[in-house]
Amino acid sequence: MTRKNTPLLCRSFCEQWYKACENDYFAPAPSGSPLALTFCSPDSVICSPLRDVAADGAALCTKLGFEVAGFPTEGDGEERDEEEDATQCYDGVPAAALLGPGPKPARSEGAYGSGGRPTWREFLRWLELRLARCVETLLPRPEFWLFLFLCFYFLGKVLAALRSLVDRAAFAGRNPQWRSQASPASAWTPDREGERDEARDEARDESGGVGWPRRLSGAKETVPTLFLPREGGNQTEASRRACEAAEARRAHQIGAPGACRVRSGFRKPSSLFGTSDDEEEVMSPEAVREMVGGR
């Protein structure tokens, strides 16, 4: 819609423009030509109403520098009607109304409605700006990195403890015997500790106060399996001698057969409340004779 690189306006549009600005003031163009007009400004020297400088709308558009459809141009003295001019002109209507609505983009599946899409996008934009501002503020601060390190450290501790509990529970589920033995309530209660002490005292009293025969019976535990007596009397001479030597060595390490245990009435009790009856010391027969003879 141009002619000679100048916008081409329809005469109907120029007439509407002329009627709207009929009482407004216009001034001659800076070039000084009477065929050119411009809008009046505070710097203009001479301003006149539009009805005094232009007869109709076509004259207004021409003096403002536009081409008018059907209006005679230079070299063409005949005036033609707007309908006879085959060139399209601008009539003041937007191009969308002239050419029709443009194609709409295809909507993707699962897209939000027209009312919800701007709100969702605005929220994402706000969240992005907010996070960027927080990160920019926290990165230079050393306490942020210290807090981050402590969080990861304690998180690793918690995960390790959970993993240990899970492994222990899984192992106990596969081995019920280990679970009963590893139970703290059954292994380390004070009642069971007292029961073991009482059983030990009763065994020592039954042996006449001498602890070496009971300990001597455990000498076989230190003998290698190769030298233990076989079932059914098939014991070799070498294994029998090795067993006797081990028993003798064990008896020598524990003490002489004549040694006895004497209650000590002069030692300071080492128990927490000072009333333990299990305080005892091992005395040799010579020390016992000297003590009895001194009395």
C-alpha positions as CSV (number, residue, x, y, z in Angstrom):
1,M,0.0,0.0,0.0
2,T,2.6,2.5,-1.1
3,R,3.2,4.6,-4.2
4,K,6.6,6.0,-5.0
5,N,7.8,4.7,-1.6
6,T,5.1,6.8,0.1
7,P,2.2,5.4,2.1
8,L,-1.0,5.4,0.1
9,L,-4.1,6.5,2.0
10,C,-7.7,6.1,1.0
11,R,-9.7,9.3,0.4
12,S,-12.3,8.2,2.9
13,F,-9.7,7.9,5.6
14,C,-8.4,11.4,4.7
15,E,-11.9,12.8,5.0
16,Q,-12.3,11.3,8.5
17,W,-9.0,12.8,9.5
18,Y,-10.0,16.2,8.1
19,K,-13.3,16.3,10.1
20,A,-11.5,15.2,13.3
21,C,-8.8,17.9,13.0
22,E,-10.8,20.7,11.3
23,N,-10.5,23.1,14.3
24,D,-6.8,22.2,15.1
25,Y,-3.9,24.5,14.1
26,F,-1.3,23.7,11.6
27,A,1.9,25.6,10.6
28,P,3.9,25.7,7.4
29,A,6.6,23.1,7.0
30,P,10.2,24.1,7.9
31,S,11.0,24.0,4.2
32,G,8.7,27.0,3.7
33,S,6.7,25.5,0.9
34,P,3.0,26.4,1.0
35,L,2.1,22.9,-0.2
36,A,3.6,21.3,3.0
37,L,2.1,21.4,6.5
38,T,3.1,20.3,9.9
39,F,1.5,20.2,13.3
40,C,1.6,23.4,15.3
41,S,4.2,23.4,18.1
42,P,5.3,26.0,20.7
43,D,8.3,26.8,18.4
44,S,6.1,27.6,15.4
45,V,5.9,31.2,14.3
46,I,2.6,31.1,12.3
47,C,-0.2,28.7,13.0
48,S,-3.6,28.6,11.3
49,P,-6.8,26.5,11.6
50,L,-6.9,23.5,9.3
51,R,-10.0,24.8,7.5
52,D,-8.1,27.9,6.4
53,V,-5.1,26.0,4.9
54,A,-6.8,22.9,3.5
55,A,-10.1,22.5,1.6
56,D,-10.7,18.8,2.1
57,G,-9.2,15.6,3.4
58,A,-7.3,14.8,0.2
59,A,-5.5,18.2,0.4
60,L,-4.7,17.5,4.1
61,C,-3.1,14.1,3.4
62,T,-1.2,15.5,0.4
63,K,0.2,18.5,2.3
64,L,1.3,16.2,5.1
65,G,3.4,14.1,2.7
66,F,1.1,11.1,1.9
67,E,-0.3,9.8,-1.3
68,V,-4.1,9.7,-1.8
69,A,-5.8,7.0,-3.9
70,G,-7.7,8.6,-6.8
71,F,-6.1,12.0,-6.2
72,P,-4.2,13.5,-9.2
73,T,-0.4,13.3,-8.9
74,E,2.3,15.2,-10.6
75,G,2.1,14.6,-14.4
76,D,-1.5,13.4,-14.1
77,G,-4.0,16.2,-14.1
78,E,-7.1,14.1,-14.2
79,E,-8.8,13.2,-10.9
80,R,-10.1,9.7,-10.6
81,D,-12.4,8.0,-8.2
82,E,-11.1,5.9,-5.4
83,E,-12.8,2.8,-6.8
84,E,-11.1,3.3,-10.2
85,D,-7.6,3.2,-8.6
86,A,-6.7,-0.5,-8.6
87,T,-3.9,0.0,-6.0
88,Q,-4.8,-1.0,-2.4
89,C,-4.8,1.9,0.1
90,Y,-4.9,2.2,3.8
91,D,-8.4,3.1,5.1
92,G,-7.6,3.2,8.8
93,V,-8.7,-0.4,9.5
94,P,-6.0,-2.7,11.0
95,A,-4.5,-5.1,8.6
96,A,-5.8,-8.1,10.6
97,A,-9.4,-7.0,9.8
98,L,-8.5,-6.5,6.1
99,L,-6.6,-9.8,5.6
100,G,-8.5,-11.9,8.1
101,P,-7.4,-13.5,11.4
102,G,-4.0,-15.1,11.4
103,P,-3.5,-18.9,12.0
104,K,-3.6,-19.9,15.6
105,P,-0.8,-22.1,17.0
106,A,-1.7,-25.7,17.6
107,R,-2.3,-26.5,21.3
108,S,-0.2,-29.2,22.7
109,E,-1.8,-32.0,24.8
110,G,-2.0,-31.3,28.5
111,A,-1.6,-27.6,28.1
112,Y,-3.2,-25.3,30.6
113,G,-6.1,-23.1,29.8
114,S,-5.7,-19.5,28.6
115,G,-6.5,-18.3,32.1
116,G,-4.1,-20.6,33.9
117,R,-1.1,-20.4,31.6
118,P,0.0,-16.8,32.4
119,T,-0.3,-17.4,36.2
120,W,1.8,-20.6,36.0
121,R,4.4,-18.8,33.9
122,E,4.5,-15.9,36.3
123,F,5.0,-18.2,39.2
124,L,7.9,-20.0,37.5
125,R,9.4,-16.7,36.7
126,W,9.1,-15.4,40.2
127,L,10.5,-18.7,41.6
128,E,13.5,-18.5,39.3
129,L,14.3,-14.9,40.2
130,R,13.8,-15.7,43.9
131,L,16.2,-18.6,43.9
132,A,18.8,-16.8,41.8
133,R,18.7,-13.9,44.3
134,C,19.0,-16.3,47.3
135,V,21.9,-18.1,45.8
136,E,23.7,-14.9,44.9
137,T,23.3,-13.7,48.5
138,L,24.3,-16.9,50.2
139,L,27.3,-18.1,48.1
140,P,29.8,-15.5,49.4
141,R,28.9,-16.1,53.1
142,P,31.3,-18.6,54.9
143,E,28.6,-19.6,57.5
144,F,26.5,-20.9,54.6
145,W,29.2,-23.3,53.6
146,L,29.8,-24.3,57.3
147,F,26.1,-25.1,57.7
148,L,26.1,-27.1,54.5
149,F,29.1,-29.1,55.7
150,L,27.5,-29.9,59.0
151,C,24.3,-30.9,57.3
152,F,26.1,-33.4,55.1
153,Y,28.2,-34.7,58.0
154,F,25.2,-35.4,60.3
155,L,23.3,-36.8,57.3
156,G,26.1,-39.3,56.7
157,K,26.1,-40.2,60.4
158,V,22.4,-40.9,60.3
159,L,22.6,-42.9,57.2
160,A,25.5,-45.0,58.6
161,A,23.5,-45.7,61.8
162,L,20.4,-46.7,59.8
163,R,22.5,-49.0,57.6
164,S,24.0,-50.6,60.7
165,L,20.6,-51.2,62.2
166,V,19.3,-52.7,59.0
167,D,22.2,-55.0,58.6
168,R,22.0,-56.1,62.3
169,A,18.3,-56.8,62.0
170,A,18.7,-58.7,58.8
171,F,21.5,-60.8,60.3
172,A,19.5,-61.5,63.4
173,G,16.5,-62.5,61.3
174,R,18.6,-65.2,59.6
175,N,20.3,-66.3,62.9
176,P,17.9,-66.5,65.8
177,Q,20.6,-68.0,68.1
178,W,22.9,-65.0,67.5
179,R,20.0,-62.7,68.3
180,S,19.3,-64.3,71.6
181,Q,23.0,-64.3,72.5
182,A,23.6,-60.7,71.4
183,S,20.6,-59.4,73.3
184,P,21.9,-56.9,76.0
185,A,19.1,-57.7,78.4
186,S,20.0,-61.4,78.5
187,A,23.8,-61.1,78.5
188,W,24.6,-58.2,80.8
189,T,21.8,-57.9,83.4
190,P,22.9,-57.7,87.1
191,D,20.7,-60.7,88.0
192,R,22.6,-63.0,85.7
193,E,25.9,-61.7,86.9
194,G,24.9,-62.5,90.5
195,E,23.7,-66.0,89.5
196,R,27.1,-66.7,87.9
197,D,28.9,-65.6,91.1
198,E,26.7,-67.8,93.3
199,A,27.3,-70.8,91.0
200,R,31.0,-70.2,91.2
201,D,31.0,-70.0,95.0
202,E,28.9,-73.2,95.3
203,A,31.3,-75.1,93.0
204,R,34.3,-73.9,95.1
205,D,32.7,-74.9,98.3
206,E,31.9,-78.4,96.9
207,S,35.6,-78.8,96.0
208,G,36.6,-78.1,99.7
209,G,37.8,-74.6,99.1
210,V,40.5,-75.7,96.7
211,G,40.2,-74.2,93.3
212,W,42.9,-76.1,91.4
213,P,41.0,-79.4,90.7
214,R,38.2,-77.4,89.0
215,R,40.7,-75.4,87.0
216,L,42.7,-78.5,86.3
217,S,39.7,-80.0,84.6
218,G,39.8,-77.2,82.1
219,A,43.4,-77.9,81.1
220,K,42.1,-80.2,78.4
221,E,40.6,-77.1,76.7
222,T,44.2,-75.8,76.1
223,V,45.4,-79.1,74.6
224,P,45.3,-79.2,70.7
225,T,42.6,-81.4,69.2
226,L,45.3,-83.7,67.8
227,F,46.4,-84.8,71.3
228,L,43.0,-85.2,72.9
229,P,41.9,-88.8,73.9
230,R,39.8,-90.5,71.2
231,E,36.5,-92.1,71.9
232,G,36.5,-95.8,72.5
233,G,40.0,-96.0,74.0
234,N,41.9,-95.8,70.8
235,Q,44.4,-93.4,72.4
236,T,48.0,-93.6,71.2
237,E,51.0,-93.4,73.5
238,A,52.1,-90.1,72.1
239,S,48.8,-88.5,72.6
240,R,48.5,-89.8,76.2
241,R,51.9,-88.4,77.1
242,A,51.1,-85.0,75.5
243,C,47.8,-84.8,77.4
244,E,49.6,-85.6,80.7
245,A,52.3,-83.0,80.0
246,A,49.6,-80.4,79.3
247,E,47.8,-81.2,82.5
248,A,51.0,-81.0,84.5
249,R,51.9,-77.7,82.9
250,R,48.5,-76.3,83.6
251,A,48.6,-77.4,87.2
252,H,52.0,-75.8,87.7
253,Q,50.7,-72.5,86.2
254,I,47.7,-72.5,88.5
255,G,49.6,-73.3,91.7
256,A,50.6,-76.2,93.9
257,P,48.0,-78.8,94.9
258,G,48.5,-77.8,98.5
259,A,47.6,-74.2,98.0
260,C,44.4,-73.0,99.6
261,R,42.2,-70.0,99.5
262,V,41.8,-68.0,102.7
263,R,39.3,-65.3,103.4
264,S,41.1,-62.0,103.8
265,G,39.8,-60.0,106.7
266,F,42.4,-57.2,106.4
267,R,42.1,-56.2,102.7
268,K,40.1,-53.2,101.8
269,P,37.1,-54.3,99.8
270,S,37.2,-53.2,96.2
271,S,33.5,-53.5,95.6
272,L,31.4,-50.3,95.2
273,F,29.5,-50.6,98.5
274,G,32.3,-52.4,100.5
275,T,30.2,-55.5,101.4
276,S,31.4,-57.9,98.8
277,D,31.9,-61.5,100.2
278,D,34.0,-62.6,97.2
279,E,37.1,-60.8,98.3
280,E,39.8,-63.4,98.7
281,E,43.5,-64.0,98.2
282,V,45.6,-67.0,97.5
283,M,48.1,-67.9,100.2
284,S,50.7,-70.6,100.1
285,P,50.8,-73.4,102.8
286,E,53.9,-71.8,104.4
287,A,52.1,-68.5,105.0
288,V,49.1,-70.4,106.5
289,R,51.4,-72.3,108.9
290,E,53.2,-69.1,110.0
291,M,49.8,-67.4,110.6
292,V,48.5,-70.3,112.6
293,G,51.7,-70.7,114.6
294,G,51.8,-67.0,115.4
295,R,48.4,-67.2,116.9
